[in-house]
Amino acid sequence: MRIAACLALLPLAGCGEGPPTLSDEEAIAAVEAANGALPPAEEVVPEAILYPDIERNEIYGAACSYAPGTSLGARVIARPVDAFMKIDGDIVRLAADPGASELPLGTRSLYTGRAYTLNLSIAGEGEETMSETTLYEGTITLRDMHGRVVYTGTGTASCGV
């Protein structure tokens, strides 16, 4: 009887193994890879900086204003020490990188903030206007904290006092 019981259990002996498991090193590598994955990039659509925004944040003085396409609404106002953008209804201030290339009126080609970096470029010699401003072709490139481009636009850069 005892032999019959053992023979009945014999086919079940191999069932306890289950699926193959990862070694400790493989498990650690899998967790590190999952933790290192970047969140999806979120596209940013800068809003026009309006006069009430300028007053509230005291954005006065010599600056270059960047407006995409044929829009007249500035999406970036850059000054020698800082630049401003309006994102999701909030004014975002970025600091000028003093080692970056200098653009008209002492503005810079690179500004950094908590969540974004902003690259600005200006092409051509510019066209002076009657209102003591100079118009250039300008490009805005905004990157998230992981260096991914979340906005880019080309249009008019108006530099003046």
C-alpha distance (Angstrom), angle and dihedral (degrees) to the residues before:
residue distance angle dihedral
M1 . . .
R2 3.74 . .
I3 3.80 90.6 .
A4 3.80 91.3 50.4
A5 3.82 90.7 52.8
C6 3.79 91.5 50.1
L7 3.79 91.6 47.9
A8 3.82 89.6 50.8
L9 3.82 91.3 53.3
L10 3.80 95.0 45.0
P11 3.83 96.3 87.0
L12 3.83 89.8 53.9
A13 3.79 93.7 55.0
G14 3.81 93.0 86.8
C15 3.84 94.4 48.9
G16 3.79 96.6 80.1
E17 3.80 95.1 72.5
G18 3.84 99.0 77.7
P19 3.82 123.7 -179.1
P20 3.77 119.0 -23.8
T21 3.82 113.6 -88.0
L22 3.80 130.3 -140.1
S23 3.75 120.7 -106.8
D24 3.80 115.9 -114.9
E25 3.80 90.9 -103.1
E26 3.81 92.0 51.3
A27 3.80 91.6 48.1
I28 3.82 92.0 50.0
A29 3.81 91.0 48.4
A30 3.83 91.0 50.0
V31 3.83 92.2 51.4
E32 3.81 92.4 46.1
A33 3.81 90.9 50.1
A34 3.81 91.0 50.5
N35 3.82 92.1 47.8
G36 3.80 92.0 47.2
A37 3.80 94.2 55.5
L38 3.80 112.5 113.8
P39 3.78 120.1 -125.0
P40 3.81 113.5 -111.8
A41 3.80 114.6 -80.2
E42 3.79 113.5 -106.1
E43 3.78 116.5 -143.5
V44 3.80 113.4 -126.5
V45 3.79 123.0 -145.5
P46 3.82 107.8 -165.9
E47 3.78 115.2 -145.5
A48 3.79 126.7 -138.2
I49 3.80 113.7 -87.1
L50 3.80 104.6 -126.6
Y51 3.80 130.1 -157.8
P52 3.85 93.4 -100.6
D53 3.84 87.5 55.3
I54 3.81 90.0 50.8
E55 3.82 92.2 50.0
R56 3.82 95.2 44.1
N57 3.84 92.2 49.8
E58 3.83 96.2 35.5
I59 3.80 93.9 -125.1
Y60 3.78 97.0 171.5
G61 3.79 135.6 139.2
A62 3.77 136.9 45.6
A63 3.80 110.1 -10.7
C64 3.77 147.2 142.2
S65 3.79 116.9 -120.0
Y66 3.80 119.4 -156.5
A67 3.79 120.8 -153.4
P68 3.83 121.4 179.2
G69 3.79 122.5 -124.3
T70 3.78 112.0 -25.2
S71 3.81 94.0 -29.8
L72 3.78 119.1 127.9
G73 3.81 93.5 -155.8
A74 3.81 111.1 100.7
R75 3.80 113.9 -128.2
V76 3.81 93.0 -176.5
I77 3.79 130.9 29.6
A78 3.81 110.1 -168.1
R79 3.79 124.6 -167.4
P80 3.82 129.2 176.8
V81 3.83 93.6 -91.6
D82 3.81 104.4 25.2
A83 3.78 146.4 10.1
F84 3.79 132.4 -147.4
M85 3.80 134.7 -147.3
K86 3.79 131.5 174.0
I87 3.80 111.5 -130.8
D88 3.82 123.4 173.1
G89 3.80 90.0 -12.7
D90 3.81 94.7 -53.6
I91 3.80 127.8 106.8
V92 3.80 109.0 -123.4
R93 3.81 117.8 -157.5
L94 3.81 120.2 -153.3
A95 3.81 126.6 -171.3
A96 3.79 122.4 -124.4
D97 3.79 117.0 -113.4
P98 3.83 102.7 -128.3
G99 3.81 90.6 -154.8
A100 3.81 93.7 55.9
S101 3.79 123.8 100.8
E102 3.78 114.5 -77.0
L103 3.80 118.0 -117.8
P104 3.83 129.0 -171.3
L105 3.82 117.7 -46.3
G106 3.80 91.9 15.2
T107 3.79 94.3 -66.7
R108 3.81 117.9 144.7
S109 3.78 136.1 -127.3
L110 3.84 93.0 -129.8
Y111 3.80 132.3 48.2
T112 3.79 126.3 173.6
G113 3.78 134.4 -158.0
R114 3.78 139.8 167.1
A115 3.78 96.4 -81.4
Y116 3.81 104.8 14.2
T117 3.78 146.6 38.4
L118 3.78 119.2 -149.3
N119 3.80 125.4 -153.5
L120 3.79 118.5 -165.5
S121 3.77 127.9 -171.0
I122 3.77 134.2 -179.2
A123 3.80 126.2 -159.3
G124 3.78 130.4 -158.0
E125 3.77 134.9 8.9
G126 3.78 94.9 -70.2
E127 3.76 132.9 -123.3
E128 3.79 118.2 -103.7
T129 3.78 117.5 -136.8
M130 3.81 133.9 -157.9
S131 3.80 90.7 -103.8
E132 3.83 94.9 65.6
T133 3.78 93.5 -102.8
T134 3.76 129.8 118.5
L135 3.79 121.1 -139.7
Y136 3.81 121.5 -145.9
E137 3.77 136.6 168.9
G138 3.78 103.7 -100.8
T139 3.78 135.7 -172.4
I140 3.80 128.5 -155.4
T141 3.82 122.2 -159.6
L142 3.80 117.8 -178.0
R143 3.81 120.6 -168.5
D144 3.79 129.3 -169.7
M145 3.82 123.5 -127.3
H146 3.81 89.3 -83.8
G147 3.82 93.4 55.8
R148 3.81 95.4 -106.7
V149 3.82 118.1 140.8
V150 3.82 108.2 -112.4
Y151 3.83 97.7 168.0
T152 3.75 138.1 14.0
G153 3.78 129.5 174.0
T154 3.79 139.2 167.6
G155 3.77 124.9 -157.0
T156 3.78 141.0 101.3
A157 3.79 124.2 -16.3
S158 3.80 110.0 -162.8
C159 3.81 113.4 -164.1
G160 3.78 122.3 -169.8
V161 3.77 148.1 99.3
